[in-house]
Amino acid sequence: MKDPFVQSQWEQLCDHLDQVAEHLGEKTHQVAEFRREAEAFRNGESPDRYQHLLERVAQATEIAIRWQSASDRHEHDDALVDEASDESFPASDPPVFSHSHA
């Protein structure tokens, strides 16, 4: 028989991992991929003992850290693009306005 406390903690862990997948997935445009991974985690072996729950918490943590690293890399890449855009602006003179074209 499964421990009700362990089961409730397992459900909370899976729900939290779903939220993290959504949040970090939006930042990296990988929501679908992160959701699939969170769903696979949920569908994996559910813990029946507290020790096993702690092992699954460690696995969820590793997944979230990997997602966070992907998010950090994405934000760094965006910052580099923004910096390059700022440094190259304006690239040319603006077009000349003429009343004959209005």
C-alpha positions as a printed NumPy array, in Angstrom:
array([[  0.   ,   0.   ,   0.   ],
       [  1.284,   3.436,  -0.919],
       [  1.812,   6.05 ,   1.753],
       [ -0.766,   8.88 ,   1.35 ],
       [  1.778,  11.513,   2.418],
       [  4.315,  10.311,  -0.156],
       [  1.593,  10.285,  -2.829],
       [  0.474,  13.836,  -2.043],
       [  4.069,  15.069,  -2.097],
       [  4.623,  13.268,  -5.409],
       [  1.604,  14.996,  -6.947],
       [  2.809,  18.379,  -5.708],
       [  6.273,  17.729,  -7.114],
       [  4.861,  16.809, -10.523],
       [  2.552,  19.84 , -10.534],
       [  5.462,  22.096,  -9.635],
       [  7.632,  20.613, -12.391],
       [  4.777,  21.313, -14.844],
       [  4.77 ,  24.959, -13.738],
       [  8.535,  25.224, -14.111],
       [  8.323,  23.678, -17.598],
       [  5.738,  26.274, -18.596],
       [  7.645,  29.222, -17.137],
       [ 11.109,  28.357, -18.43 ],
       [  9.751,  26.939, -21.68 ],
       [  8.169,  30.283, -22.539],
       [ 11.519,  32.017, -22.063],
       [ 13.294,  29.631, -24.437],
       [ 10.414,  28.923, -26.837],
       [ 10.572,  25.256, -25.796],
       [  7.273,  24.92 , -23.95 ],
       [  6.183,  21.792, -25.828],
       [  9.518,  20.054, -25.296],
       [  9.651,  20.905, -21.587],
       [  6.001,  19.86 , -21.112],
       [  6.693,  16.49 , -22.735],
       [  9.646,  15.942, -20.434],
       [  7.591,  16.909, -17.372],
       [  4.819,  14.547, -18.497],
       [  7.321,  11.712, -18.963],
       [  8.623,  12.383, -15.449],
       [  5.064,  12.243, -14.06 ],
       [  4.338,   9.011, -15.938],
       [  7.519,   7.404, -14.644],
       [  7.646,   5.255, -11.569],
       [  5.806,   6.955,  -8.729],
       [  7.489,   6.619,  -5.348],
       [  6.1  ,   4.257,  -2.737],
       [  8.508,   5.179,   0.058],
       [  9.839,   8.482,   1.331],
       [ 13.418,   7.594,   0.337],
       [ 12.265,   6.966,  -3.23 ],
       [ 10.397,  10.292,  -3.213],
       [ 13.628,  12.067,  -2.27 ],
       [ 15.391,  10.377,  -5.189],
       [ 12.64 ,  11.592,  -7.534],
       [ 12.945,  15.115,  -6.076],
       [ 16.65 ,  15.015,  -6.963],
       [ 15.785,  13.937, -10.513],
       [ 13.23 ,  16.74 , -10.871],
       [ 15.826,  19.191,  -9.606],
       [ 18.323,  18.047, -12.239],
       [ 15.699,  18.527, -14.959],
       [ 14.814,  22.015, -13.731],
       [ 18.484,  23.019, -13.511],
       [ 19.016,  21.873, -17.108],
       [ 15.994,  23.9  , -18.222],
       [ 17.276,  26.92 , -16.289],
       [ 20.658,  26.608, -18.009],
       [ 18.924,  26.598, -21.394],
       [ 16.966,  29.682, -20.333],
       [ 20.138,  31.46 , -19.2  ],
       [ 21.863,  30.691, -22.517],
       [ 18.822,  31.962, -24.436],
       [ 18.727,  35.208, -22.435],
       [ 22.477,  35.673, -22.967],
       [ 22.055,  35.19 , -26.732],
       [ 19.192,  37.712, -26.777],
       [ 21.338,  40.192, -24.861],
       [ 24.154,  39.813, -27.399],
       [ 21.757,  40.472, -30.274],
       [ 20.336,  43.517, -28.49 ],
       [ 23.822,  44.851, -27.798],
       [ 24.862,  44.391, -31.422],
       [ 21.689,  46.142, -32.571],
       [ 22.287,  49.053, -30.213],
       [ 25.875,  49.443, -31.392],
       [ 24.929,  49.422, -35.073],
       [ 21.995,  51.841, -34.811],
       [ 21.469,  53.85 , -36.911],
       [ 22.93 ,  51.814, -39.721],
       [ 22.093,  54.446, -42.303],
       [ 20.449,  57.81 , -42.639],
       [ 16.671,  57.807, -42.34 ],
       [ 14.713,  58.113, -45.577],
       [ 14.048,  61.65 , -46.697],
       [ 10.456,  62.819, -46.356],
       [  9.06 ,  64.779, -49.252],
       [  5.608,  66.299, -49.587],
       [  5.488,  65.087, -53.168],
       [  5.386,  61.475, -51.88 ],
       [  2.619,  62.084, -49.35 ]])
